[in-house]
């Protein structure tokens, strides 16, 4: 029995120590750099020994607990040991490096990370290199290296993003290319044993997790037989700014102007998309006063002299405001210049200011407005070159010499003619000229022009995609619903509850309950349409940035709400609050992230699965956090409600098992994606590390059989509240503080 406790405390203590070290390591990496953290912490011999000791002690403890009588649970735990064993084999026997090839040249060596070189048992040559681009833009769609291997015979292969080439245990990945596009950089990975062991562990883990839920007598099945209750959250308000009216086009004329095509953010889209992004970027909202985004853009373009005195440029940072000489949060364009020239130049040049990011953001807004006023931002004129490549120009740019004079004249003068019509308030004449520009665009833009359906879909998406009101409504509904359900909670002796008992028959009619479920399905339908439109417009599943994943998490929470509310009625307020919060986060920032062509490395279907399962996991973990807050509220405000608190614990356990399993699956699906794309399944990137920390922290909550404190409902609930901080750091902290490859997500 003493040995049983020894190995239990040893394994729990070691994994807790590892979790703490990983937290510190991400901070050390931020301070001292990635290489420092890799060499001194993540890959250090003492850290490897710590992982090994924790794993071995855990295995001994599992055997002492006779877990072989529960083979599924035993395999689930042993799968992690297999994965760690694979990582150790990779560390000992694996080699990673990079080789540089030029077209027609041969090489038989590759460089390792430490600067040394290794020889291939064959020679390799680059036969051809090609960059595929999205139609009508310079945005890369894929990079393709055609190689030839000479090993007693000629072997041809092709390497592109997410398409590796394997030969004799070596795997080659596309890593980069020379500026002249006559050379390529290939990542090289040689790991003949470690990957197989690791993938075997992944397979065992997946099968064990699937079988776990069907296993009789498990903690999950025990909690499933029992019940549920509660919650609360606060939400912010918004502010408005008011001033006199600046001059712009009528709403219908502005809308017509913004229906022309533009090459913006490396894709062809309606000018309306730029108008919305421009307004949100400069002002912080999608509209200004009573003006639509289209009117704001037209106002700055056609009436720049009128708008340059308008205080609508949102400024952050006290030092920036002081440099501009403004007192409020908004500056006019004229505030950026003075007798000594551009007021921000000195701060930007010195680059030692603590608020340099705020100065850079203000400078960016000034530049965007300047580019719009001069017309250089409006790349609305396509030109089909001799090789059928379509390039888009603004009327203010220098055009290539090969353009016919008549076409050159149209590009240079047509917008001036539109401006003349606008100045004379001949809006019908302006619309006629705009229609001519659109006809020119369709004729010259060829295949780069999106289809009419795609164009209309984007216009519909732009008009729909204003989620802040819905976010605030969901937060309000969730909070009010929580208070309502608390009032009708059973076995309460307060006067309000006695009054409620008179209306118990009314409550049993479930009118409010049904109305909330119907509203939830309506929100699901709306978000489904929003996601579908973005998917159709972008050409890829919208899970590639923070905005898209937050919208998807809102969709997940609303979808789970009516599905789970039948068994757990308090899922209704939970769902609305999580949906409202995630939608609010999605709308934060200076502008909604723009729809862009997907980076080549992000085109793998594994990315979609990876993000999807992790976002569902985060949604469920948010529910357990809210459950915890509800339990604390009940404990503080009411007496003798231990059974309600215990029910909340059982509810959290029901959600915690799939949440942790999905998070675990998502981490390892991401590892497979990384291995396919970059040649390594784990690189100790801050987001990878914090995802692992999150998994370890929440796994502790599932081990009530070994950790006595987790059996006490209030400790469990407080732990789940604090544990959610790891989710917030993983998703937000890494993005905004720690950085790394995943900071876009």
Order of alpha helices (4+ residues) and beta strands (2+ residues): alpha-alpha-alpha-alpha-beta-beta-beta-beta-beta-beta-beta-beta-alpha-alpha-alpha-beta-beta-alpha-alpha-alpha-beta-alpha-beta-beta-beta-alpha-alpha-beta-beta-alpha-alpha-alpha-alpha-alpha-alpha-alpha-alpha-alpha-alpha-alpha-alpha-alpha
